[in-house]
Amino acid sequence: MTLRIVALTALSAVALVPAAHGSVPQTTVPDVFVTVHVTMTDSRISLDRRSAGRGDEVRFIMRNAGKKLHNFTLGGTAVRGTGRQTGFSVTLKPRQEKFILLFMDYRGPIPYRSKLSQDLHKPGMKGVFTVR
C-alpha cells in the first residue's frame, strides 16, 4: 500500500509539470527584431519599411547617400502611452552610416524628419513611422 501511495504521488507530480509550464506569464521582452533601412539623399528620406509592432526591437540602419550633411530625427520627448517615447536624432556626413536600436513601447504614429535648415522645406524629408 505504501508503494502504491508513493507511485501515485510521483505520477501526480509529473502530471503537474506541463500545467505549471503553460501558466508562465508573458512579458514585454522583445521577441521580434525588425530592421529598417533609412536612406537619406539630397532631396528625400526613404525607409524600406514604415511600421513595426508594439514590443518590437527596431534596428534603424541609416545611410547618407547624398552629397551634403543630413539629419534623421524620429519622434521626440513627449510622454506617450505607458512609457516615454524618447526617439532619437542623428546627423550624418556624406557616405556615413550609423545604426540605433529602439524598443517600441508605444502604439501609434511617430513622425520623422530632418531638422537641418537646408532640408526643412523639402517635402520628401519628412514622413510618419507607425507602431501597430
Number of C-alpha atoms within 10 A of each C-alpha: 6 7 8 9 10 11 12 12 12 11 11 11 11 11 11 10 10 10 10 9 9 8 8 8 6 6 8 9 10 14 10 13 15 17 16 17 17 20 18 27 18 18 13 19 24 17 18 10 13 16 18 20 18 18 20 19 20 20 16 17 16 24 22 24 19 18 12 14 19 28 19 23 17 19 17 15 10 11 11 13 11 9 11 13 20 14 17 15 16 15 18 19 15 17 13 14 15 13 15 12 14 17 16 19 20 20 16 16 15 18 15 20 22 25 17 15 9 12 19 13 11 14 12 17 23 20 18 16 17 16 18 13
